Structure formats: C-alpha cells, structure tokens
Amino acid sequence: MIARSLVALLLLAGCATTPEGGACRADRAQDLVGKPWAPAGEAAVLKRTGARALRVIGPDTVVTMDYRTDRLNVETDAGGIVTRLRCG
C-alpha cells in the first residue's frame, strides 16, 4: 500500500509544471537576505522576482503547506531581518 502511494506521488510530481506567467524567481532578490524586511518595498520585490503573491513568515508564523509556484516566501527572524527567500 505504501509503495503504491509513493508511486502515485512520483507520477503526480512528474506532471507538475511551472507556469510561464507568474513564475517565482527567488534568486533575483537574494540580496535582501540579512537586511530588514520593509513591507513598503513589497511591490518592487514582486516585480523583481516575477511572483504574483508574497507572504512574510516570522519565527512564530503559522503557514499552510500548500505549494504555489507564483508565491514568494520571505522568512524573517524575530527582529524582522530577512533570513531566507524561497518560492512556494
């Protein structure tokens, strides 16, 4: 039963594609790591990365585990310093 589930998941993963429009490119904003997050710059970050949505994740933030290719996740520490940028 477990083997069948794993095979099904692998098959579904192979079908996943990244859409042309709205695909996130976190690598285009990695220079923000180590700097304070400024919500006022959200629009500029979205434009730079091509993402359509953005969410800021602090140390105590509860988030869903859904994966969205068009979303940029900005992870910050307790002081609001960006620690990681990733898509999903």
Phi, psi and omega in degrees: 000316179295318180298320178296319179296318179296319178297317180298317179296319178296320178295318179294321179297326179291340180272346182291135178229159177263124181292149179296310181271133177084008177289136183276139176231083182298334181298339181282355181229019183296343178292349178281342180298130180094356180250157178294140177284131179242105180305333180296338180267010184303314182299319180294322179292319178298318180295316180299318187268345182080003180287152177262340182223157180218140171224140179261129184241109176272176183300330182250017182279130176271127181231157174281161181261013179291148181251123178237121182291344182258011183246135174260128175258124178253111180264134181234159174272183183299335180270003179084014178273133180292125180252338182196144173236131179207156178268155176136000000 
